[in-house]
């Protein structure tokens, strides 16, 4: 039976423990995702407390990271989502995403509504991918794909 968390504290503490184990064992998020049998984005989000893992994936992640049975059970609970506390983010990487939405948020909204109509892009029926590609002008570029199902507003 699925269980839900209403206080994010337990999942936050588990995320800290899991990341410490990942670091100690010198694992990548991709290696953890491979053990889970799920995408690297979903698995990373789950270990960081933003998704519940299915039981087989939680068992595999727990075994790989050396987590106890309570931690494996907690990985399967539906979390209270949201990993950025109130206010403007201070971490430079997270802040840049905030900045991108400040600059391009209204543009994205205008383009989505023009192409799809009134509605939203789901963060539940969603896929995320991050790729590193060569920049033709030198260096590297980050390509981030946000792929969410469009959900139209339905009058009632």
N, C-alpha and C positions, 0 to 999 in steps of 0.2 A: 504494500500500500504506500502511495506517495505521502511524504510528510513535508510540511513547510516550516521554514524558519521565519520568525518574526523579529528577531534581534540579530543584526548582522555580526555581532561580536564573535560568535563561535566560528563562523566561516572566515572571518578576518584572521583570527588566531590560527586556524587551520592553514590558510594561505601562507602565513608567515612560516609555519612549520614545513609546509611542502616546498616553498622556495628555498629554505635553508637546506633541505634534503637534496633538492635539485642541484644546488651549488656544491654541496659537499660531495655528491656523487659525480659531479662534472657532466650533467646531462643537459641536452638541449630540449626545448619545448617540442621539437619535432620527434625526438626519441620518446618523449612521454606520450605524445599523440599516437605514435605508432603502436605503443603498448596498449593504449586505450582503444585503438581501432577507429578513431574519429579524426576529424580535421584538426589541424594545429590551432586554428583560431578558436574553435569551440572548446577544445581540451584546455587550452591556456586560460580562456575565460572561466571555465568550470573550476580549475585548480585555484584560480584567483578569487573564487567565490561568487561568480556571476551566473552559473548554470548548475543544474543537477546532472550528475553523470549516471547513465544506466548502470545497473548492478555489475555486469561483467567488466565494464570499463573502469568503474570505481575499484573493483578488486585488483585489476591489472595495474592501475596507477598506484594503488596502495602498496602492492607488492614491490613494484619498481622503486618507490620512494621509501619503503620501509615504514609505512604508516600502520598504526594499530587498528583493530577492528572498529573501535569507536570512530576513528577518523574516516575509515572506509564507509561507514554508515552515514556519516555527516556529508561526505562527498555526494551522496545520493539524495540529500534533502533539497527541496526547492528553496533557493535563497531569497533573501530580501535584496533586490538588485540595486545597483548604483554604487560606483566605486570612487566617485569624486565628491568630497564633502562640499557644503555650501560655499559660495563665493567664487572668485576667479581662481582657477588652478595656478599653483606656483611652480610645479614641475615644468621645466622648459618644453619637453616633448608634448605633454598633455596640453600646456598652454597654447602651443602652435595649432592644435586641433581646435581649441576654443577660438583662437584668432581667425582660423579659416572660416569657422561658422559665423563669427562676427562680420567678416568681410563678405562671404559668399552665401550666407544663410538665406537672405531674402532673394538672392538670385536663384538658388536651388529651389526655393519655394515657388517662385514665379514660373520657372521652367517646368517643374513637376506639374503644377496646376494647369499650365497651358497645354501640356502634352497629354495629361491624364484626366483632368477635371478636379473637382473638390474631393479630397481624400488624403490619406497618409501613406507613407512607406513603412511597412512593418519592420520592427526590430526583433520580432519573434520568428516569423518566417523569413529568415535572413541568412545570408552567407557573407563572409568577410575573407579577403585574401590580401596579403602583403607580399610584394615582390621587389627585389633589388635589380635594377637594370642599369646598363651603362648609359651615361649621358653623352650624346654626340659631341658636346662642347667640353668634355672632360669631367671626371668625377663620376658620381653615381646619382641615380634618381630613385625615389621611393614611389612605387605604383601601388595605390591602395584602391581596392575594388569593394564597394559597398553594394550588395545585391539583395534588395528587400522586395517582398511582394507588395504590390500596390493594393490598397484597400480603399475602395470608394466610400464616400459618405453616403448613407442611405437615409433618405427622409422617412420619418415615421409619424 
